[in-house]
Amino acid sequence: MIGYYIIGGCILGAIGGAGAALALDLFSCVCYIVSCGNSDAGMSGTAILIFAIIGAIIGGFIGYYRYEDYRREIEEEKRRNEAEALNNILDADYNNWHNRLNNCYEHIKQKVYCKCGTDDIRNLYNAIWELEKEKENKQTLARPYNRIFLEKRTEHINYMRNIIDNNINNPGYYAIFMILRAMKCLYSINKENPRFDYAIHILEELLKNAQKKTHYIKFMQYGDCIVEADDPAYSICLEEKIQELTDKIEKIRTNIKKRQGEFYEKLDSDFPNIIDYSAELMWCIACKKPFNQTSFNNAAYVFDIYTARCAVDNCCTTWRYESEVYAANQKNVGSGEKRQCLLNENVEHLLALIYAKNKVGGTNTVDKEKTRVIEWIDNVIKFGDAEEGFLLASGLAWMGLYDLERIVLRQLFDKKVTFEMEYQDRLSFLESGGNTNIKIFDVGDKKGFLFDSSAEGWNKDAYDMFFRKLEMTHKSLEYSLMISKWTKTLPLASGQEISQSQMEKAFEDLVKDFGTEIILSREPAKAVNLANVEYKMPFIFQFTSERNRCVTMLFSSDKFGRNLNISILTMFTPEKDLDNEEMKKYALAIKDNIYVESFRESICQVVDQLIKEKVTIYDEEEVSRKIFS
C-alpha cells in the first residue's frame, strides 16, 4: 500500500517538476523577448530533467506522508469501531443483567400474590445472589451495576413492607399467606437476617390457626358437636367471659395498628390467638340470653377478617381490596357490567349465627336464613372447599334442624360434590322422612348396662345408616339400642308396698319356666345419649335362643304415692361374634318379634299377681289383653 503512495507521489512530483521547469522556461522566454526582442534563450533538457527528478523526490515524500495520514485515519476509525462494538457488547450485557434482575423481582412478586401458595419462596433469591456476584465482577466497568442493584433491592424491600403494613390489620384468609410470604421475602433479601425469625413464627402460627376448619366448636362425629359455652355450668360466668375476650381482642387490634419495628419484632405474641378468641366470643354471645345481634356482628367481623375467603373475578385477593370492589359494585348498580365478588365466611360463623337464631325463635327464625345458606354453599364450592359444607350439615343435625340439613346435603349433591357413603346414607335417610340424629357414642370407662334411647324412633334407613357408619369408622358397638319402651301407671291400695326382693323372687320363678332361654340379672342401667336417664338396679332379661338372639328386656318400677310406675324397655344387645350386617338383621327382627310381646305380657302377669286382686294391670283397659296393640 505504501509503495503505491510513494510511486504515485514520485510520478506526480516528476510531472509537476517538469511542468514547473517548462513554466519557468516559458516565463524566461517571454521576459527575454520583451527585453531583447528575440527568443533564442531557453532551458535545456538537462535542466528540465533535474526539475523532474527534484519534483519526483518531493512527490515521493508527499506520497509517503499522505500514506501515513491515511493509515492513522484507518487506525483511528478502527479504534472507534472497536470501542463502539465493545460498548454495544457491554450495554447488551448490562441490559441483560438488568432485565434478569427485574424478572427475578417480578417473579418473586407474583409468587407473593400466588393463590394460597405454601412452597418456600426463599429459594427464589438464589438467582438474585448470582446476579450480585456478576455485579461484583463488572462494577469497574462504566455501567451503574452497583447503584441499580441497590435501588432495586431498596424498592423490593419497600414493596414487601407495604404489603405487610397495608394488610396485616384486615387481611382476609388469603392475604395471610401473602403477608407471611412477604415477611419471608424480607428475611431473604436481608441475607436471612435472624431478626425476622420472631415475626415469621408469629405469622406462621396465625396462618396455622386460619387454616383450621373450626376453632371453638368441636365435631366428635357427624351430628355430634361440643360447644363449651352451651354448658349450663359455663353460663354462670358468660358475661365475664365475653368481657375478657373482648378486651383481649381489642388489645391485639390496637397493637397491630402501631409501628411494629424495623424487623417487626414488636408483633404481639398473642396475635395468632385472635381467631380463637373471636370464635369463642361469637359462641358466647350466641349462647347468652338475650341475644345481642350487634355484639355478635362485631365479634363475627373480627373472625371474618382472618378466616373469610375473598375473591374478585375468580382471583383470590385481600379482604380490603375485595371490600372496596364490592362497595364500588353497590354504588354502580345498573351502570354497566359488574366485577364478580365473592366473600365467603368460615362455616363456624354461619353455625354460630344459626345456633343463636334457633335459640331465639326456633325453626321459623332459622328458615329465614335458607337463602343465605344456599348462597354460602354455592360459594364454598366455588372456593373448592366443600368439606365446610358437610361440617355445616353436621352442625345442623346436632341442632336438630333436619330440614335445613337436608337442603344443605341436597345442594351439595346437586352440585356434583364427591359424597362419602356416610353422607349418602344420611341424605337418603332424611329424604325418606327421617328426622333424628344418628350417632355412635364412645362409652369410655362407663360401667353397667348401657343403651341408646334415641334408637327407639329409628326406621330401616336409620339402621342401615347406623351400621354402615359403624363399618366405615371401624368402631364396635359397645352398648344396646332401645327398640321400644312400654310404660304403665298402676294404682295401689293405701299403704300397699311391693318390695324389690318380692319382685326378684317372682321374676326368678318366671324365668325358670323358660329353661335356659332367658337369663335374669340386675345392674345399673344408663342411657349413653342422655344425662338424666338412669335406672338404679333394674331387672334385665337376656334372651339366649337363636329365635330371640340379641334381645334384652329391661324392667323397672318406681312407687310414687299410691301409684306404681312400671317401664319395660326392649333392647337390641350386640354380640361380639356377629358382624355389622348380621347385627342389623337381628335388630330389625326384634320390631316384629311375637316372643318379645309374649314375654312382656308374662312380666305384666307377674306384677299383676304381686298386686293381687286389689288392682290389676288390666283394670283400665276396655278390652282384656289389648295393652300391646
C-alpha positions in Angstrom: 0.0 0.0 0.0 2.8 2.4 0.9 4.6 1.7 -2.5 1.6 2.9 -4.3 1.5 6.2 -2.4 5.3 6.8 -2.9 5.4 5.8 -6.6 2.3 7.8 -7.3 3.9 10.7 -5.4 7.1 10.4 -7.4 5.2 10.3 -10.7 3.1 13.2 -9.8 6.1 15.1 -8.4 8.2 14.4 -11.6 5.3 15.7 -13.7 5.0 18.6 -11.5 8.8 19.3 -11.6 8.9 19.0 -15.4 5.8 21.2 -15.6 7.4 23.8 -13.3 10.6 23.7 -15.5 8.6 24.3 -18.6 6.6 27.0 -17.0 9.8 28.7 -15.8 11.3 28.3 -19.3 8.3 29.8 -20.9 8.4 32.7 -18.4 12.1 33.3 -19.2 11.5 33.4 -22.9 8.7 35.9 -22.6 10.8 38.1 -20.4 13.8 37.8 -22.9 11.7 38.7 -25.9 10.3 41.7 -24.2 13.7 42.9 -23.2 15.9 41.7 -26.2 13.4 41.3 -29.0 14.2 37.6 -29.8 13.5 34.2 -28.3 16.8 32.4 -28.6 17.2 31.8 -24.9 15.6 28.6 -23.4 16.0 25.9 -20.7 18.0 22.9 -21.7 16.6 19.3 -21.5 19.0 18.6 -18.6 17.6 21.3 -16.6 14.1 20.1 -17.2 15.2 16.6 -16.1 16.7 17.9 -13.0 13.5 19.7 -12.2 11.5 16.5 -12.9 13.9 14.5 -10.6 13.5 17.1 -7.8 9.7 17.0 -8.3 9.7 13.2 -8.2 11.7 13.3 -4.9 9.4 15.8 -3.3 6.3 14.0 -4.7 7.7 10.7 -3.1 8.0 12.4 0.3 4.5 13.9 0.0 3.1 10.5 -1.1 4.7 8.9 2.0 3.3 11.5 4.4 -0.2 11.2 2.8 0.0 7.4 3.3 0.9 8.0 7.0 -2.2 10.3 7.4 -4.4 7.7 5.7 -3.0 4.9 7.9 -3.6 7.0 11.0 -7.2 7.7 9.9 -7.8 4.0 9.2 -6.4 3.0 12.6 -8.4 5.7 14.4 -11.7 4.6 12.7 -10.8 1.0 13.6 -10.3 2.0 17.2 -13.6 4.0 17.1 -15.4 0.9 15.6 -13.9 -1.4 18.1 -14.8 0.9 21.0 -18.3 1.2 19.7 -18.6 -2.6 19.3 -17.2 -3.1 22.9 -19.7 -0.5 24.2 -22.5 -2.3 22.4 -21.4 -5.6 24.0 -21.2 -4.0 27.4 -24.5 -2.3 27.0 -26.2 -5.6 25.9 -24.5 -7.4 28.8 -25.7 -4.7 31.3 -29.2 -4.6 29.8 -29.4 -8.4 30.0 -28.2 -8.3 33.7 -30.7 -5.5 34.4 -33.6 -7.4 32.8 -32.8 -10.6 34.6 -32.7 -8.7 37.9 -36.1 -7.1 37.1 -37.5 -10.5 36.1 -36.3 -12.1 39.3 -38.0 -9.5 41.4 -41.2 -9.6 39.3 -41.3 -13.4 39.6 -41.0 -13.1 43.4 -43.8 -10.6 43.5 -46.0 -13.0 41.5 -45.2 -15.7 44.0 -46.1 -13.5 46.9 -49.5 -13.0 45.4 -49.9 -16.6 44.4 -53.2 -18.1 45.5 -52.6 -19.8 48.8 -49.1 -20.7 47.9 -47.3 -22.7 50.6 -44.0 -23.5 48.9 -40.8 -21.9 50.2 -40.2 -18.6 48.5 -36.8 -18.1 49.9 -35.0 -20.2 47.2 -36.1 -17.8 44.6 -33.5 -15.3 45.9 -30.6 -17.6 44.8 -30.9 -16.1 41.3 -30.5 -12.6 42.8 -27.4 -13.5 44.7 -25.9 -14.9 41.5 -26.6 -11.6 39.8 -25.0 -9.9 42.7 -21.8 -11.9 42.1 -21.9 -10.9 38.4 -22.3 -7.3 39.5 -19.1 -7.5 41.7 -17.1 -8.7 38.7 -18.4 -6.0 36.4 -18.9 -2.9 38.6 -15.4 -1.4 37.5 -16.9 -1.0 34.0 -18.7 2.3 33.2 -22.1 0.9 34.0 -24.3 1.6 37.1 -24.4 -2.0 38.3 -24.0 -1.2 41.9 -26.4 1.7 42.0 -29.1 -0.2 40.2 -28.7 -3.3 42.3 -29.1 -1.2 45.5 -32.0 0.7 44.1 -33.9 -2.5 43.1 -33.2 -4.1 46.5 -34.5 -1.0 48.3 -37.5 -0.8 46.0 -38.2 -4.5 46.7 -37.9 -4.1 50.5 -40.3 -1.2 50.5 -42.7 -3.1 48.3 -42.8 -6.0 50.7 -43.1 -3.8 53.7 -46.1 -2.1 52.1 -47.8 -5.4 51.5 -47.4 -6.3 55.2 -48.2 -2.8 56.6 -51.3 -2.3 54.4 -52.9 -5.7 55.0 -51.9 -7.0 58.4 -54.7 -5.2 60.2 -57.6 -6.6 58.0 -56.1 -9.3 55.8 -58.8 -11.9 55.0 -57.8 -15.5 54.7 -55.8 -15.4 51.5 -53.8 -12.3 52.4 -52.4 -14.1 55.5 -50.5 -16.3 53.0 -49.3 -13.1 51.2 -48.2 -11.4 54.4 -46.2 -14.4 55.6 -44.6 -14.8 52.2 -43.7 -11.0 52.1 -42.1 -11.4 55.6 -40.1 -14.4 54.3 -39.0 -12.2 51.4 -37.7 -9.5 53.8 -35.9 -12.3 55.7 -34.3 -13.5 52.4 -33.4 -10.1 50.8 -31.7 -9.2 54.1 -29.4 -12.2 53.7 -31.6 -14.4 56.0 -31.3 -12.0 58.9 -32.4 -14.0 62.0 -34.0 -10.8 63.5 -37.0 -11.6 61.3 -37.4 -15.1 62.8 -39.8 -13.9 65.5 -42.2 -12.2 63.1 -42.2 -15.2 60.7 -43.0 -17.5 63.6 -45.9 -15.3 64.7 -47.4 -15.2 61.2 -46.9 -18.9 60.7 -48.9 -19.6 63.9 -51.6 -17.1 62.6 -51.8 -18.9 59.3 -52.0 -22.3 61.0 -55.0 -21.1 63.1 -56.6 -19.6 60.0 -56.4 -22.9 58.1 -58.3 -24.8 60.8 -61.8 -25.6 59.7 -63.3 -24.9 63.1 -61.9 -23.1 66.1 -64.3 -23.3 69.1 -67.0 -25.8 68.1 -65.7 -29.4 68.3 -67.1 -32.1 65.9 -66.9 -35.5 67.6 -68.7 -37.2 64.7 -71.4 -36.4 62.2 -74.2 -34.7 64.1 -72.3 -34.7 67.4 -70.7 -31.4 68.4 -69.5 -29.8 71.6 -69.8 -26.1 72.4 -68.5 -25.4 75.9 -70.4 -22.1 76.1 -73.6 -24.1 75.8 -72.9 -25.9 79.1 -75.2 -24.6 81.8 -72.3 -24.5 84.2 -70.4 -22.2 81.8 -73.3 -19.8 81.5 -72.7 -18.6 85.1 -69.6 -16.7 84.1 -70.7 -16.0 80.5 -70.8 -12.2 80.9 -67.3 -12.1 82.4 -66.0 -14.3 79.7 -67.5 -12.1 77.0 -65.8 -9.0 78.5 -62.5 -10.9 78.9 -62.5 -12.0 75.3 -63.5 -8.5 74.1 -60.6 -6.9 76.0 -58.1 -9.4 74.6 -59.2 -8.8 71.0 -59.2 -5.0 71.4 -55.7 -5.1 72.9 -54.4 -7.2 69.9 -56.2 -5.0 67.4 -54.8 -1.8 69.0 -51.2 -3.2 69.0 -51.4 -4.2 65.3 -52.2 -0.7 64.3 -48.9 0.6 65.9 -45.5 0.6 64.2 -44.1 -2.9 64.5 -40.4 -2.1 64.4 -37.8 -2.4 61.6 -37.8 -6.2 61.9 -41.5 -6.5 63.0 -40.1 -7.6 66.3 -42.9 -5.8 68.1 -45.7 -8.0 66.8 -48.0 -9.0 69.6 -47.2 -12.6 70.7 -50.9 -13.1 71.3 -51.7 -12.2 67.7 -52.2 -15.8 66.4 -54.9 -16.3 69.0 -57.1 -13.6 67.8 -59.0 -16.1 65.6 -59.7 -18.4 68.5 -60.7 -15.5 70.8 -63.1 -14.1 68.2 -64.6 -17.6 67.5 -65.2 -18.2 71.2 -66.6 -14.7 71.6 -69.1 -15.4 68.8 -70.3 -18.6 70.5 -70.5 -16.9 73.9 -72.7 -14.2 72.5 -74.8 -16.7 70.6 -75.4 -18.7 73.8 -76.2 -15.7 76.0 -79.7 -14.6 76.6 -81.0 -12.2 75.4 -79.2 -12.5 72.1 -77.4 -9.3 71.0 -77.2 -9.2 67.2 -74.9 -6.1 67.2 -72.4 -7.7 69.6 -72.4 -10.9 67.6 -71.8 -9.0 64.3 -68.8 -7.2 65.9 -67.3 -10.5 67.0 -68.0 -12.1 63.7 -66.4 -9.2 61.8 -63.1 -9.8 63.6 -63.4 -13.5 63.0 -64.1 -13.0 59.3 -61.1 -10.6 58.9 -58.8 -13.6 59.4 -60.9 -16.5 58.1 -63.1 -15.3 55.3 -62.2 -16.2 51.7 -62.1 -13.2 49.3 -62.1 -13.2 45.5 -62.6 -10.7 42.7 -63.2 -12.0 39.2 -62.2 -15.5 40.4 -58.8 -14.3 41.6 -58.1 -14.6 45.3 -57.4 -11.3 46.9 -57.3 -9.4 50.2 -60.2 -8.5 52.5 -59.5 -4.8 52.0 -59.4 -4.9 48.2 -62.5 -7.2 47.9 -64.4 -4.9 50.2 -63.5 -1.9 48.1 -64.6 -3.6 44.9 -67.8 -4.8 46.5 -68.6 -1.3 47.7 -67.9 0.1 44.2 -70.2 -2.5 42.7 -73.0 -1.5 45.1 -72.7 2.1 44.0 -72.7 1.3 40.3 -75.9 -0.7 40.2 -77.2 -0.8 36.7 -74.3 1.2 35.3 -72.6 -1.5 33.3 -71.0 -4.9 33.9 -70.0 -5.6 37.5 -67.0 -7.4 38.7 -67.6 -10.7 40.3 -67.0 -10.6 44.0 -67.0 -13.5 46.4 -66.7 -13.1 50.2 -67.4 -16.3 52.0 -67.3 -16.6 55.7 -65.9 -19.6 57.6 -68.5 -22.3 58.4 -68.2 -21.6 62.2 -69.6 -18.0 61.7 -72.6 -19.4 59.9 -73.1 -22.2 62.5 -72.9 -19.8 65.5 -75.4 -17.5 63.8 -77.9 -20.3 63.1 -77.4 -21.6 66.6 -78.3 -18.2 68.0 -81.3 -17.8 65.7 -82.6 -21.3 66.6 -82.4 -20.4 70.3 -84.2 -17.1 69.8 -87.1 -18.2 67.5 -86.7 -21.9 66.6 -87.1 -23.2 63.0 -89.3 -20.3 62.0 -86.4 -17.9 62.6 -83.8 -20.2 61.1 -85.9 -20.7 57.9 -85.2 -17.0 57.1 -81.5 -17.9 56.7 -82.2 -20.5 54.0 -81.3 -18.2 51.1 -78.1 -17.2 52.8 -77.2 -20.8 53.4 -77.8 -21.9 49.8 -75.7 -18.9 48.5 -73.0 -19.9 51.0 -72.9 -23.5 49.8 -72.6 -22.2 46.2 -69.7 -20.0 47.1 -67.9 -22.6 49.2 -68.0 -25.0 46.3 -66.5 -22.2 44.0 -63.7 -21.8 46.5 -63.1 -25.6 46.3 -63.8 -26.2 50.0 -66.9 -28.4 50.0 -65.7 -30.0 53.3 -67.1 -27.0 55.1 -70.5 -27.7 53.5 -70.5 -31.1 55.2 -69.5 -29.5 58.5 -72.4 -27.2 58.2 -74.8 -30.2 57.6 -73.3 -32.0 60.6 -73.8 -28.9 62.8 -77.4 -28.6 61.7 -78.0 -32.2 62.6 -76.6 -31.5 66.0 -79.0 -28.6 66.4 -81.9 -30.8 65.3 -82.5 -28.7 62.2 -83.1 -31.7 59.9 -85.0 -29.9 57.1 -82.2 -27.4 56.7 -79.6 -30.2 57.0 -81.4 -32.0 54.1 -81.4 -28.8 52.0 -77.6 -28.4 52.5 -76.9 -32.1 51.7 -79.2 -32.0 48.6 -77.5 -28.8 47.4 -74.0 -30.4 47.8 -75.3 -33.5 46.0 -76.8 -31.5 43.1 -73.6 -29.6 42.6 -71.8 -32.9 41.9 -69.7 -32.7 45.1 -68.0 -36.0 46.0 -70.1 -37.8 48.6 -68.8 -40.3 51.1 -71.1 -43.2 51.9 -72.0 -41.7 55.3 -73.4 -38.6 53.7 -75.2 -40.5 51.0 -76.9 -42.6 53.7 -77.7 -39.5 55.7 -79.3 -37.8 52.7 -81.3 -40.9 51.8 -82.5 -41.2 55.4 -83.6 -37.5 55.6 -85.4 -37.6 52.3 -87.2 -40.8 53.3 -88.8 -38.8 56.2 -86.1 -39.5 58.9 -85.9 -36.7 61.4 -83.4 -37.8 64.0 -79.7 -37.7 64.5 -77.8 -41.0 64.2 -74.7 -41.1 66.5 -72.2 -43.6 67.6 -71.3 -43.0 71.3 -68.0 -43.6 72.9 -68.8 -45.2 76.2 -65.2 -44.9 77.5 -64.9 -46.3 81.1 -68.7 -46.2 81.8 -70.0 -49.2 83.7 -73.3 -51.0 83.9 -75.9 -51.8 81.3 -75.6 -49.0 78.7 -78.1 -48.2 75.9 -79.0 -45.6 73.4 -82.6 -44.5 73.9 -82.7 -42.3 70.7 -82.8 -45.5 68.6 -86.5 -46.0 69.6 -87.7 -44.0 66.6 -85.4 -45.4 64.0 -86.7 -46.9 60.8 -84.9 -49.3 58.4 -83.0 -46.5 56.8 -81.7 -45.3 60.1 -80.5 -48.8 61.0 -78.8 -49.0 57.6 -77.1 -45.7 58.2 -76.1 -46.6 61.7 -74.4 -49.9 60.9 -72.8 -48.6 57.8 -71.4 -45.8 59.9 -70.0 -48.4 62.3 -68.4 -50.2 59.4 -66.8 -47.0 57.9 -65.4 -45.8 61.3 -64.2 -49.2 62.2 -65.9 -48.9 65.6 -67.5 -51.7 67.6 -71.0 -51.3 69.2 -70.5 -51.4 72.9 -74.0 -50.6 74.1 -77.6 -51.7 73.5 -80.1 -50.0 71.2 -83.6 -49.3 72.6 -86.2 -50.7 70.2 -89.3 -49.8 72.2 -90.4 -48.5 75.6 -93.7 -49.5 77.3 -94.8 -47.7 80.4 -97.8 -48.0 82.7 -99.0 -46.4 85.9 -100.8 -48.8 88.3 -102.8 -47.7 91.3 -102.0 -49.3 94.7 -104.1 -49.7 97.8 -103.4 -47.4 100.6 -100.2 -48.5 102.4 -99.6 -51.3 99.9 -95.9 -52.0 99.3 -94.2 -54.2 96.8 -90.5 -54.8 97.7 -87.8 -55.3 95.2 -86.9 -58.7 96.8 -90.5 -59.8 96.2 -90.2 -58.9 92.5 -86.9 -60.5 92.2 -88.2 -63.8 93.6 -91.2 -63.6 91.4 -89.1 -63.0 88.3 -86.7 -65.8 89.2 -89.7 -68.1 89.2 -90.8 -66.7 85.9 -87.5 -67.4 84.0 -87.5 -71.0 85.3 -90.4 -71.6 83.0 -88.2 -70.7 80.0 -85.4 -73.0 81.0 -82.0 -71.7 79.7 -83.6 -69.4 77.1 -83.7 -66.4 79.4 -81.2 -65.2 81.9 -82.1 -62.7 84.7 -79.6 -60.2 86.1 -79.6 -56.9 87.9 -77.2 -54.0 87.4 -77.4 -50.2 87.0 -78.5 -49.1 83.5 -77.9 -45.7 81.9 -78.7 -44.1 78.6 -75.5 -43.0 76.8 -77.3 -40.3 74.8 -79.0 -38.5 77.8 -77.5 -37.4 81.0 -80.7 -37.8 83.2 -81.9 -41.2 82.1 -80.7 -43.8 84.6 -82.1 -46.9 86.3 -80.5 -47.8 89.6 -81.0 -51.6 89.7 -83.5 -52.7 87.1 -84.3 -56.3 86.2 -82.6 -57.3 83.0 -83.8 -60.3 81.0 -81.3 -61.5 78.4 -82.6 -63.9 75.7 -80.2 -66.6 74.5 -82.0 -68.7 71.9 -81.4 -68.2 68.2 -85.0 -67.1 67.5 -84.6 -64.3 70.1 -80.9 -63.6 69.6 -79.6 -60.2 70.7 -82.9 -59.5 72.6 -82.8 -57.9 76.1 -85.7 -56.6 78.1 -85.3 -54.2 81.0 -87.9 -53.8 83.7 -88.0 -51.0 86.2 -90.7 -50.0 88.7 -91.0 -47.0 91.0 -93.6 -46.3 93.7 -94.9 -42.8 93.7 -97.6 -42.3 96.4 -100.4 -44.7 95.6 -99.1 -45.4 92.1 -96.6 -48.0 90.8 -94.9 -46.7 87.7 -93.5 -49.5 85.6 -91.3 -49.4 82.5 -90.4 -52.2 80.1 -87.7 -51.5 77.6 -87.0 -53.8 74.7 -83.4 -53.7 73.6 -81.1 -55.0 70.9 -77.9 -56.0 72.6 -74.9 -56.6 70.3 -72.8 -59.8 70.4 -69.1 -59.7 69.6 -69.1 -62.7 67.2 -71.7 -61.0 64.9 -70.7 -58.7 62.0 -72.5 -55.4 61.4 -74.7 -56.8 58.7 -75.9 -59.7 60.9 -76.5 -57.4 63.9 -78.6 -55.1 61.7 -80.8 -58.1 60.7 -81.3 -59.2 64.3 -82.1 -55.6 65.4 -84.7 -55.2 62.7 -86.3 -58.6 63.5 -87.0 -57.5 67.1 -89.6 -55.0 66.0 -91.9 -57.8 64.8 -90.9 -60.5 67.3 -94.0 -62.1 68.8 -91.9 -63.7 71.6 -91.0 -60.2 72.8 -94.6 -59.2 73.2 -95.4 -62.6 74.8 -92.7 -62.2 77.4 -93.8 -58.6 78.1 -97.2 -60.0 78.9 -95.6 -62.5 81.2 -93.9 -59.7 83.1 -97.2 -57.9 83.5 -98.8 -61.1 84.8 -96.1 -61.4 87.5 -96.7 -57.8 88.5 -100.4 -58.3 88.5 -100.1 -61.3 90.8 -97.9 -59.3 93.2 -100.5 -56.6 93.4 -103.1 -59.4 94.0 -106.7 -58.8 93.2 -106.9 -55.3 94.6 -105.7 -53.5 91.5 -104.8 -55.4 88.3 -102.7 -54.1 85.4 -105.7 -54.5 83.1 -108.4 -52.6 85.0 -108.0 -49.6 82.9 -108.1 -51.5 79.6 -111.5 -51.7 77.9 -110.6 -54.9 76.2 -108.7 -57.6 78.0 -105.1 -58.2 76.9 -105.1 -55.3 74.4 -102.3 -53.4 76.1 -99.8 -54.4 73.4 -101.8 -53.5 70.4 
